[in-house]
Amino acid sequence: MTVSIYRVLSEAGEGGKLVAVFPDSEGNLQARAAKAGAPLSVFVQSASLSEVALRVFTPVKERGSSDSAALAALTMLRTELLDVAEVQMGDEMLPAQLCGGEWLLRQGVPDVTAIEADLSPIGLGARRVWISSLGRPNLVAEVPDLAALDTFTPNAEAISALNRATGTTGLVLLTADGPRRADLSFRAFGPLKGFLEDAASSNMLACAVGVLGASNRLPTDTNLLRAAQRMPGQPARLSVQFGEVGTGVEVWVGGAATPHRQS
């Protein structure tokens, strides 16, 4: 059966993530994923008007969930779905909604705490930062502009030590500056999570947006943002919808998935 490769959350057709979407879940899924030619493969187990069940694999193992995989599958299934749906991946059930032609997934309401920390080991000095959590706490720090964000050179050992010292598992750097009409730009690091830098991270962006909400810096004339993720050589563009709830800011993150090729 034909497998469709999608480029998800790309910036002007470049970067983002490649996801192979299979319309069925028959046979040896791991073997099929290994042959797909993409870092992620998603298999559609079932689909109705409002519910989709997926299984996600890398070329070497099954992965519990992936927002990028879900966005690719939802895009392929668009004509079979309502504008709102529930997506099941592993033990997770994620609400999804179509907004402006792009699918968004509910990330939740980040729990945000401001602290003072010495970021000198990663070259940023002492400053006010935030711990923002959606299940796993991330350290969020702001840099002055896009140039400072783009020239930051990550050191896995130093970032890991900083995360351990602050009781966090990842690091997000953000700035209000952005290219091509982006409202904010960010980079996401997670050596303690098994990667140095992620190219497209919905969860870590949601944590950063939670910080903006806690700091009263979200716009009041719109509930939509465009975010540029700036991993060198692999840029991504993500869309955010936010709204105030009793305990903070509820955040949905998603973006475009475009056909790349079929095989």
C-alpha positions as CSV (number, residue, x, y, z in Angstrom):
1,M,0.0,0.0,0.0
2,T,1.2,3.5,-0.8
3,V,3.0,5.4,1.9
4,S,2.9,9.2,1.9
5,I,5.8,11.3,3.2
6,Y,4.9,14.6,4.7
7,R,7.1,17.5,5.7
8,V,5.7,18.8,8.9
9,L,6.2,22.3,10.5
10,S,8.6,23.4,7.8
11,E,9.8,26.9,7.3
12,A,9.1,28.0,3.7
13,G,9.4,24.4,2.5
14,E,12.7,23.7,4.4
15,G,13.5,22.0,7.7
16,G,10.7,20.8,9.9
17,K,10.3,17.0,10.2
18,L,9.7,14.3,7.7
19,V,7.0,11.8,8.6
20,A,5.8,8.7,6.7
21,V,2.1,8.1,7.0
22,F,0.7,4.7,6.4
23,P,-3.1,4.4,6.0
24,D,-3.2,1.0,7.7
25,S,-1.6,-0.9,10.6
26,E,-1.1,-4.4,9.1
27,G,1.9,-6.7,9.2
28,N,5.3,-6.0,10.8
29,L,5.0,-2.3,11.5
30,Q,8.6,-2.0,12.7
31,A,9.9,-3.5,9.5
32,R,7.7,-1.2,7.4
33,A,8.9,1.8,9.4
34,A,12.6,0.8,8.9
35,K,12.0,0.9,5.1
36,A,10.0,4.1,5.0
37,G,12.9,6.4,4.5
38,A,11.7,8.9,7.2
39,P,12.8,9.5,10.8
40,L,9.2,8.9,11.9
41,S,6.4,6.7,10.7
42,V,2.8,6.8,11.8
43,F,0.3,4.0,11.2
44,V,-3.5,4.7,11.2
45,Q,-5.1,2.0,13.3
46,S,-8.6,3.4,13.0
47,A,-10.4,6.6,12.0
48,S,-13.9,7.9,12.4
49,L,-15.4,11.4,12.0
50,S,-14.1,12.5,15.4
51,E,-11.5,9.9,16.6
52,V,-8.2,8.7,15.3
53,A,-6.0,6.0,16.7
54,L,-2.3,6.0,15.7
55,R,0.9,4.1,16.3
56,V,4.2,5.8,15.9
57,F,7.6,4.3,15.1
58,T,11.2,5.4,14.5
59,P,13.2,3.2,12.2
60,V,14.4,1.2,15.2
61,K,11.6,1.2,17.8
62,E,8.0,2.1,18.6
63,R,7.5,5.6,20.1
64,G,4.6,6.3,22.4
65,S,3.5,9.6,20.7
66,S,4.6,12.4,18.5
67,D,2.9,15.6,17.7
68,S,4.6,15.8,14.3
69,A,3.3,12.3,13.4
70,A,-0.2,13.2,14.6
71,L,-0.2,16.4,12.4
72,A,0.9,14.4,9.4
73,A,-1.8,11.8,9.9
74,L,-4.5,14.3,10.6
75,T,-3.6,16.1,7.4
76,M,-3.8,12.9,5.3
77,L,-7.2,12.1,6.9
78,R,-8.6,15.7,6.6
79,T,-11.5,14.8,4.2
80,E,-12.6,12.0,6.6
81,L,-12.7,14.1,9.8
82,L,-14.7,16.8,11.4
83,D,-12.9,20.0,12.4
84,V,-12.4,18.7,15.9
85,A,-11.1,15.2,16.8
86,E,-9.5,13.1,19.5
87,V,-6.1,11.5,18.7
88,Q,-5.0,8.4,20.5
89,M,-1.3,7.5,20.6
90,G,0.0,5.0,23.1
91,D,-1.5,6.0,26.4
92,E,-2.3,9.5,25.4
93,M,-5.5,11.0,24.1
94,L,-5.0,14.5,22.6
95,P,-7.8,16.9,21.5
96,A,-7.2,18.3,18.0
97,Q,-8.8,21.1,16.1
98,L,-8.5,22.6,12.6
99,C,-7.7,26.3,12.7
100,G,-7.0,28.3,9.5
101,G,-6.3,25.1,7.5
102,E,-3.8,23.8,10.1
103,W,-4.3,21.2,12.8
104,L,-3.5,22.2,16.3
105,L,-3.1,19.8,19.3
106,R,-4.0,20.7,22.9
107,Q,-0.8,20.9,25.0
108,G,-2.5,22.0,28.2
109,V,-2.0,24.7,30.8
110,P,1.7,25.2,31.7
111,D,2.6,25.5,35.4
112,V,5.0,28.4,35.5
113,T,7.4,29.6,38.3
114,A,9.9,32.5,38.1
115,I,13.3,31.9,39.7
116,E,16.8,33.5,39.7
117,A,19.5,31.4,38.2
118,D,23.1,31.7,37.1
119,L,23.3,30.7,33.5
120,S,27.1,31.6,33.2
121,P,28.0,27.9,32.5
122,I,26.1,28.2,29.2
123,G,27.3,31.8,28.5
124,L,24.2,33.7,29.5
125,G,25.0,35.0,33.0
126,A,22.8,35.5,36.0
127,R,19.2,36.4,35.2
128,R,15.5,35.8,35.9
129,V,14.3,32.6,34.3
130,W,11.3,30.4,34.6
131,I,10.5,26.8,35.2
132,S,7.5,25.9,33.0
133,S,6.0,22.4,33.0
134,L,3.6,20.4,31.0
135,G,4.4,17.0,32.6
136,R,8.1,17.6,32.5
137,P,9.7,20.8,33.7
138,N,11.6,23.0,31.3
139,L,13.9,25.9,32.1
140,V,12.9,28.9,30.0
141,A,15.2,31.8,29.5
142,E,14.9,34.9,27.3
143,V,17.6,36.3,25.0
144,P,17.6,39.9,23.7
145,D,17.2,39.3,19.9
146,L,17.3,36.8,17.0
147,A,21.1,37.2,16.6
148,A,21.7,36.1,20.2
149,L,19.4,33.2,19.7
150,D,21.0,32.1,16.4
151,T,24.6,32.4,17.6
152,F,24.1,30.4,20.8
153,T,26.2,27.3,20.8
154,P,24.8,24.5,23.0
155,N,27.1,22.4,25.2
156,A,25.4,19.2,26.3
157,E,27.3,18.8,29.5
158,A,26.7,22.4,30.6
159,I,23.0,22.3,29.8
160,S,22.6,19.0,31.6
161,A,24.3,20.4,34.7
162,L,22.1,23.5,34.6
163,N,19.0,21.3,34.3
164,R,20.0,19.2,37.2
165,A,20.8,22.2,39.3
166,T,17.3,23.7,38.6
167,G,15.3,20.4,38.7
168,T,14.4,20.6,35.0
169,T,14.8,18.3,32.1
170,G,15.0,20.7,29.1
171,L,16.1,24.2,28.2
172,V,14.1,26.7,26.0
173,L,15.7,29.9,24.8
174,L,13.2,32.5,23.3
175,T,13.1,36.0,22.0
176,A,10.3,38.2,20.9
177,D,12.3,38.9,17.7
178,G,11.4,36.7,14.6
179,P,11.9,36.3,10.9
180,R,9.1,36.4,8.2
181,R,6.4,37.9,10.5
182,A,7.0,35.4,13.3
183,D,5.8,36.7,16.7
184,L,8.5,34.9,18.6
185,S,11.5,32.6,18.0
186,F,13.0,29.9,20.1
187,R,15.3,26.9,20.4
188,A,14.8,23.8,22.4
189,F,17.5,21.7,24.1
190,G,17.2,18.4,26.0
191,P,20.4,16.4,26.6
192,L,18.7,14.8,29.6
193,K,15.8,13.8,27.4
194,G,18.2,12.1,24.9
195,F,18.7,14.9,22.3
196,L,20.9,17.9,22.1
197,E,18.5,20.1,20.2
198,D,15.0,19.5,18.8
199,A,14.0,20.8,15.4
200,A,10.2,21.1,16.1
201,S,9.0,20.8,19.7
202,S,5.3,21.6,20.4
203,N,5.6,20.8,24.1
204,M,8.6,23.0,24.7
205,L,7.0,25.9,22.7
206,A,3.9,25.6,24.8
207,C,6.0,25.9,27.9
208,A,7.5,29.1,26.5
209,V,4.1,30.5,25.7
210,G,3.0,29.8,29.2
211,V,5.9,32.0,30.4
212,L,4.7,34.8,28.2
213,G,1.2,34.4,29.7
214,A,2.5,34.4,33.3
215,S,4.5,37.5,32.5
216,N,1.4,39.3,31.0
217,R,3.1,39.6,27.6
218,L,0.7,37.8,25.3
219,P,-1.2,40.0,22.9
220,T,-4.7,41.1,23.8
221,D,-6.0,41.6,20.2
222,T,-5.5,38.1,19.0
223,N,-5.2,34.5,20.4
224,L,-3.0,33.3,17.6
225,L,0.8,33.4,17.4
226,R,3.4,32.3,14.8
227,A,6.6,30.8,16.2
228,A,9.9,30.2,14.4
229,Q,12.0,27.4,15.8
230,R,15.6,28.1,14.9
231,M,17.7,24.9,15.0
232,P,20.6,25.6,12.7
233,G,20.0,24.0,9.3
234,Q,16.6,22.8,10.2
235,P,14.2,25.7,10.7
236,A,10.5,25.1,11.6
237,R,7.4,27.2,11.8
238,L,4.7,26.4,14.4
239,S,1.3,27.9,15.1
240,V,-0.1,28.6,18.6
241,Q,-3.6,29.3,19.9
242,F,-3.9,30.4,23.5
243,G,-6.7,31.3,25.9
244,E,-6.9,32.3,29.5
245,V,-8.4,29.7,31.9
246,G,-8.7,29.8,35.7
247,T,-5.2,28.5,36.4
248,G,-3.2,30.2,33.6
249,V,-3.1,30.0,29.8
250,E,-4.3,27.0,27.8
251,V,-2.0,26.4,24.8
252,W,-2.6,24.5,21.6
253,V,0.3,24.0,19.1
254,G,0.4,22.7,15.6
255,G,1.1,23.8,12.0
256,A,1.2,22.8,8.4
257,A,2.0,19.4,7.0
258,T,2.6,19.3,3.3
259,P,3.1,16.3,1.0
260,H,6.7,15.6,0.3
261,R,6.6,12.4,-1.8
262,Q,4.9,9.0,-2.2
263,S,6.4,5.6,-2.4
